[in-house]
Structure formats: C-alpha cells, structure tokens
C-alpha cells in the first residue's frame, strides 16, 4: 500500500521520531500483520471505531486503506449508515462526507 507510513514518511518523524517508529514498526508492522484477523476485517473495525469516535483526521487514510484491503465502497457506506444509529447522526454525516472525498480521489487517480 502506498499510503502506509514508513519510517522515512511517517508524519511524526520530524517532531516525534519514537511515535513515528511505533506507528511504522508496531502498529502497521506487528498489529496489522497478526493473522487472527484479515486486513480487510481490521480495516472494517478501524473505520467503525474512527467513525464512532469522530476521528475525522485519521478517517480518510483508513478509508483508502480499507478499499485497498478489499472492502467495497458499498460496504463502507453501509457500515457508516449502520453506525448512524449507534454513534450518532453527525458522526455518520461527517464520515459520509469524508468517504465521498476519498472515493472521488481514488476514482480520479485510476
């Protein structure tokens, strides 16, 4: 995946090199590679959590990653729609806006 943080590209390296290293090596290097869940399932769980917690800064990256990990646009939209009833309408509305931007970006780059 091209957007995956690496030690050289981590957005934290300039100010927090340890956080950049933990992101690259532990989070994406160990946690995401554990075999107990597929990357597709991990992406669905992550997107659901980010939507529910209204983590709009991280959501676009993980929506792109979810598409790369095999989730479809329809599945992501359905998950966000479902979460509207559990996480709140405003969080779902914001997530749909982010998804729209990500889908347009992905479509235009193909």
N, C-alpha and C positions, 0 to 999 in steps of 0.2 A: 504494500500500500504506500502510495507516495506521500500522504499527509501524516504518516506515523512519525511522532517525534523521535529524533535520534540525538545522540549526544551533541552532534555538531549543530543541529537545527532546533533544539529544544527552546521554547520561548522563555525559559527561565535561566538559561546558562549565563547570560550577561550579569544578572543580579543574584541569582541563587543556584550556583552550579550543582550543589548537592541535590536540590529539588529536581533539576533537570536530569541528573543521573538516576535518581529514584524513579522518575517518570519513565525514562527510557529502559532502564535495566529491570526494575522491579515490576512496575505496573504493566508496561507493554511487553517486557521481556519474560517475566515469570507468570504473573497473574493471568494475563490474556492467553498464555500458552498452555495453561493447565488443561488436561484432557477431559476433565469431568463435565465440562460444558463446551459446546461448539462455539466458535467465534460468532456465529450467527445468533445463538442464544445469548451469549454475553452482550452482544450489541443490543438486542431487544431489551434485556434487563437494564442496561446502561441508559438507553434512550428513555425508557419508562421512568427510571429514577431521576434523570435530569429534567424531564418534563414535570414530574411531580414536585420536585424541589425548586422549580422555576430557575434552573441554572442555564440561563439563556446564552451566556458566554461560551460554554462548552458544548451546547447542543448542536450547532452546525457541524462541527468536527465529527461528532459521533453519529449524526445523521448520514454524513458521507461515508463514514466507516461502516455503518450498518448496511448501506447499499452495496458496498464492496464485499461485505461479509455474507451477502446472499438474501438479505431482506428486500422485499419489493416496496415500491412507493405505496402501493395499496395497503400492504401490511403495516407500514409505518403510520399512514394516515388513520387506519383502523385502530391502532394502538393509541394514538393521540385522542381520537374520538372517544374511545372507551375510557381513557383517563379523565376526560372532561367531567365525568360523573363522580370520580373518586378524588381527583387532585384539584378540581375547580375549573370553571369555565374560562377565567382569564389566563390560566396557565396553558390550557389547551389552545386557546386562540393565539397566544404568543408562539406556541410551538408550531402551529399550522403555518403561521407567517414565516417562521424560520425554515420550515420544511419547503415551503413554496420557493424561497430564495435558493435553497440548496438544490432542489430539483431543477430549477431553471439554470443554475450554474453548471450542474452536471450535464444537463442536456446540451447546453451551448458548447461544452468542451468536447463533446463526442463527435 
